Amino acid sequence: MHMHIVTTHKNTDFDALASVIAGTLFYPGAVGVIPSSVNRNVDQFLSTHKSAFNLIGPEDVDFEAINRLTVVDTNHWYRLDRMEKLRGRDGLHIDLWDHHMTTRGDISGDLEYREQIGATISLFMREMPQEHLRNLSPLESTVFLIGLYEDTGHLTFPTTTPDDARAAALLLEHGADLNVARFFLNPPYEKGQKDAFFKMMQATRRITIHGHSVGFHRISMRSKVPELAEVVSLCRQVMGVEAIFGIYDLGNYHTIIGRSTVEAIDIGKILGELGGGGHPGAGSASVKNESTTPKESEKNIESLLLHNTASQITIASIMSSPVISVPPDTTMEKVKRIMDKQGVRGLPVMEGKRICGIIVLSDLKRVKKTKQWQAPVKAFMTRDITTTTPDASPMQVARIIIDREIGYLPVIEKGEVLGIVSRTDLLGWFYHMQPESLATELKKNAVPSLT
């Protein structure tokens, strides 16, 4: 069995990560290998998003099987993680993608894409086949844009080229989320923002409305705080609420900033009633104090929330269906073939209509001997199965997946398996449906890491 891997330098930055992921798209069937040491913001991103991409660590590489190596964002062997054993291997085909032109390293590619350009990901975007570009998801576009912006200083560094700007425009056309990019590239750490954040934390009260946790706070401010909306998003995350409304009294008027992670709480609609606006996940309003006091605005918002009848999306609209399943006596070899052919990373194991186990891609790593591929899947499957119901919300399912440390959740009603939902399904929904910064939504606390 031959294997093609795409890898990059240690202390991986976002351009390197984006280029590895792009490499797995440019070369269908290739597997991305991310070094064990990555930059802090990359580690933060991977903690919530890694399962959505075809990525492994160096410790999981079968070096004997490798016949093709693609190196991105570096041209030095010493900067790769545990790849020295491939150096000088006969018959190894090497592709090199890099934008560092000041020094020539010791990696020579059979095929090279090297030129002076702002970011390596821009090379991939320029050379990517049209059919791959058409299928770029908002999630892929977002991580590519973060890499591009990080290495070009948001398109301001002198090394930036027209190709970088064209790549950025293309990624935005494919749904790249600027809120997510801004969060990972510019976390709110300025002193005025820190002071506002601690005031928010002290002042926020929590209530439950229609089953959703909502935070409110009212704060008097002497002057405006830059990027205040980002601080509000951070406060919502740390406080562990699904929506938050901050009211900031500036003397003659007060500003209201709202953030929501649930479909049922439409921020734009609610703040539109107060003369502002926005979209379902984020919005703002400015209200003159002589017409309505900050306290009255808070009561008005709470009243609007209590009478809000917006329906909440359920997991039934996100799950994968119909379900591809296998019986317990299916060989592991056949299970692997089905996963590869169908492009799935998990399968329910069914006895008739009864689910008796789950087999996931990581379980295949337990197959160490050739003869084990002929063993039945029931010998490797997980028997302790957690399930959910079709009327559960995406947030509820996200918490189940994190709390139980599982990657796949069967959706069952009256004993019948209706579908299956994965971390990747949830990430896809969040990126399509939630306009607020997903970095904030999926980071550690309120909506836990979907690793």
C-alpha positions, -999 to +999 in steps of 0.1 A: +000+000+000+015+033-011+010+066+008+014+102-001+019+127+028+019+165+029+039+180+058+055+213+069+079+229+094+080+226+131+065+255+151+037+254+125+021+288+117-012+293+100+002+296+065+019+262+069-013+246+084-034+261+056-009+249+029-009+213+044-047+212+042-047+227+007-022+200-003-046+173+008-072+189-016-047+195-044-035+159-042-066+137-037-059+108-013-029+126+003-027+128+041-016+159+060+010+154+087+012+182+113+043+185+134+039+180+172+051+216+178+028+243+165+022+279+172-002+288+201-029+301+179-026+271+155-029+248+185-060+267+196-075+263+162-067+226+159-082+220+193-116+227+178-112+219+142-087+191+136-112+164+131-127+182+101-095+177+080-075+147+069-046+153+094-024+130+115+007+134+136+042+122+127+038+093+152+009+079+131+029+078+098+037+044+083+071+055+068+076+022+050+045+029+029+054+064+018+063+068-019+055+105-023+062+135-001+050+170-005+067+197+016+051+231+021+062+264+035+099+253+040+127+239+020+149+226+048+149+190+060+159+199+096+127+219+100+105+189+094+093+167+122+107+131+122+111+130+084+148+124+082+143+087+075+128+097+041+159+117+031+177+101+002+151+073-002+153+058-037+121+062-057+106+089-034+089+116-054+091+150-037+069+181-045+080+214-029+057+244-023+074+274-007+075+312-008+108+316+012+132+327-016+160+344+004+178+311+011+179+278-008+174+249+015+185+213+011+152+199-001+151+194-039+117+187-054+109+166-085+082+193-090+086+227-074+063+256-069+086+283-055+084+320-060+084+353-042+049+357-030+032+367+003+020+333+014+024+297+003-014+292+005-016+318-023+004+295-045-021+267-039-050+290-045-036+300-079-027+265-090-057+247-075-079+230-102-112+247-108-133+217-096-115+218-062-120+255-059-157+252-066-160+228-037-141+248-011-161+249+021-164+280+044-143+262+069-115+255+045-117+290+031-115+304+066-083+286+076-068+295+042-076+332+047-061+332+082-029+317+068-028+343+040-035+372+063-010+361+089+019+359+064+010+391+045+000+413+075-036+415+063-022+422+027+000+451+040+035+435+040+059+446+012+061+410+000+023+410-008+016+404-045-015+407-066-019+369-065-022+372-027-050+398-031-068+376-057-065+346-034-081+366-005-110+377-027-116+341-039-116+328-003-141+355+008-163+345-022-163+310-008-175+320+027-143+327+046-154+340+080-136+373+089-149+371+125-130+338+130-099+352+112-099+383+134-102+363+165-072+341+158-051+369+144-061+398+168-072+386+202-085+415+223-057+422+248-054+461+248-057+476+282-091+493+276-104+460+264-091+442+294-107+467+318-140+464+299-138+426+300-134+424+337-163+449+343-184+427+320-175+396+340-185+412+373-217+428+360-231+399+339-262+382+353-275+349+338-311+339+331-327+310+313-353+319+286-370+291+266-343+267+277-314+289+266-289+306+288-287+344+283-264+369+299-271+406+305-249+434+318-251+472+320-219+492+323-212+530+324-182+540+302-163+573+299-152+567+264-156+541+236-136+509+237-121+497+204-133+463+191-158+462+220-179+436+201-149+412+203-147+416+240-185+409+243-180+377+223-152+367+247-173+375+277-202+353+263-178+324+259-162+327+294-195+331+311-208+300+294-241+315+280-256+309+246-265+346+241-254+378+256-266+414+256-242+442+267-256+477+274-229+504+275-239+539+289-219+567+273-238+596+288-262+609+263-269+575+247-262+539+253-250+512+229-263+477+229-243+448+215-257+413+212-242+380+203-260+346+199-250+311+191-285+296+188-310+299+160-339+306+184-323+339+196-322+362+165-300+392+176-308+412+145-345+408+149-345+417+186-323+447+183-342+458+152-371+464+175-349+489+194-339+508+163-307+488+156-301+457+135-277+430+125-281+393+116-291+363+136-258+358+155-247+394+160-261+430+161-261+463+178-283+494+185-278+529+198-305+544+220-308+580+233-310+580+271-336+608+271-361+585+253-352+551+270-328+545+299-303+516+298-323+497+324-355+501+304-336+488+273-326+457+293-362+451+303-374+456+267-348+430+254-358+405+281-395+410+272-388+405+235-368+373+243-397+359+264-421+364+235-397+352+208-412+323+189-384+316+165-381+279+160-348+263+169-331+241+144-328+204+154-301+178+148-325+160+124-317+187+098-279+183+103-275+145+106-263+123+078-291+101+064-297+074+052-272+056+075-245+035+060-241+005+083-224-029+085-234-062+103-213-074+132-196-102+111-183-078+084-145-081+081-123-052+091-109-052+055-144-047+041-151-020+067-120-001+056-131-004+019-166+009+027-151+039+047-127+047+018-154+044-009-181+063+009-157+089+024-170+084+059-150+082+092-175+062+112-201+034+107-228+020+130-227-018+134-263-031+131-280-064+139-312-060+119-326-027+130-308-028+163-275-009+167-250-029+186-218-009+181-198+019+164-166+016+144-146+047+136-115+055+116-093+056+147-103+020+155-086+009+123-053+019+139-057-010+163-053-034+134-017-043+137-014-077+120-024-086+084-046-115+096-066-091+118-081-075+087-101-107+083-114-104+118-151-094+123-159-058+131-175-068+164-140-075+177-130-039+173-162-019+175-172+003+205-202-014+223-209+014+248-230+036+225-243+071+233-273+082+212-295+113+207-329+121+195-339+140+163-353+169+182-321+177+201-304+210+193-269+213+178-256+228+210-270+199+231-254+174+207-221+193+208-220+191+245-227+153+244-199+147+219-174+166+241-186+153+275-185+117+263-154+122+241-170+106+211-168+115+174-201+100+161-236+100+176-264+079+162-298+097+161-325+073+173-363+075+176-385+047+189-356+023+185-349+031+149-316+046+137-326+077+116-292+091+110-257+098+124-241+131+134-203+137+137-181+165+149-175+175+113-213+177+106-216+201+136-186+222+125-201+225+090-234+236+104-218+262+127-198+277+098-228+279+075-254+290+101-235+309+128-222+343+117-204+351+149-168+342+155-167+304+157-133+307+173-152+321+203-181+297+200-160+265+199-132+274+222-130+255+254-160+267+275-194+276+264-196+254+233-167+231+241-139+220+218-151+198+189-118+180+187 
